[in-house]
Amino acid sequence: MWTVVYIAPNGVIAEQLKSILTNEGLLVMLRPIGAPHLGNSASVEILVPESEAEEANEIINNNLTV
């Protein structure tokens, strides 16, 4: 089961976090929220398998506080 670990404010940040998580060996899926016509300015959910959620949260928190 996929679990939302973060809601990025836009597609650019979502892609950056996806890249970081993927480089750490995690599976990542992005899911836009709201109107698809907004493109990269719409919020995006970052999802990982439930078993990787805790690790993903740690990685995201470490990268957002730097």
HUUR-V742235 format. One record per pair of residues at least 6 apart in sequence whose C-alpha atoms are under 8 Angstrom apart, sorted by sequence separation. I is the first residue (numbers start at 1). J is the second residue. D is the distance in Angstrom with one decimal. If there is no record, write none. Layout:
I:J:D + I:J:D
//
This chain:
8:14:5.3 + 21:27:7.6 + 22:28:6.6 + 36:42:7.6 + 7:14:7.9 + 21:28:7.1 + 35:42:7.2 + 34:42:6.9 + 48:56:7.5 + 33:42:6.6 + 34:43:7.4 + 18:28:6.2 + 32:42:6.8 + 33:43:5.4 + 18:29:7.8 + 32:43:6.1 + 33:44:5.5 + 18:30:7.8 + 32:44:4.2 + 33:45:6.8 + 31:44:5.5 + 32:45:6.1 + 30:44:6.5 + 31:45:5.1 + 30:45:5.7 + 31:46:6.7 + 14:30:7.3 + 30:46:4.9 + 31:47:7.7 + 29:46:6.1 + 30:47:6.2 + 28:46:7.0 + 29:47:5.1 + 28:47:5.8 + 29:48:6.4 + 28:48:4.9 + 11:32:8.0 + 27:48:5.8 + 28:49:7.7 + 26:48:7.3 + 27:49:6.9 + 26:52:7.0 + 11:39:7.4 + 12:40:6.4 + 18:46:7.4 + 11:40:4.3 + 10:40:5.4 + 11:41:6.4 + 14:44:6.3 + 26:56:7.6 + 10:41:4.9 + 11:42:6.8 + 14:45:7.7 + 9:41:7.4 + 10:42:5.1 + 11:43:6.8 + 14:46:6.8 + 9:42:6.7 + 10:43:4.7 + 11:44:6.1 + 9:43:4.5 + 10:44:6.0 + 8:43:5.6 + 9:44:6.5 + 21:56:6.7 + 7:43:6.6 + 8:44:5.2 + 7:44:5.6 + 8:45:6.3 + 7:45:4.5 + 8:46:7.2 + 21:59:7.1 + 6:45:6.0 + 7:46:6.0 + 21:60:7.9 + 5:45:7.7 + 6:46:5.3 + 4:45:6.2 + 5:46:5.9 + 6:47:7.4 + 4:46:5.6 + 5:47:5.8 + 4:47:4.3 + 5:48:7.0 + 17:60:7.1 + 3:47:5.1 + 4:48:6.7 + 2:47:5.9 + 3:48:5.5 + 2:48:5.3 + 3:49:5.9 + 2:49:4.4 + 3:50:5.3 + 1:49:5.7 + 2:50:5.5 + 5:53:6.3 + 1:50:5.8 + 3:53:6.8 + 5:56:7.0 + 6:57:7.8 + 5:57:6.2
//
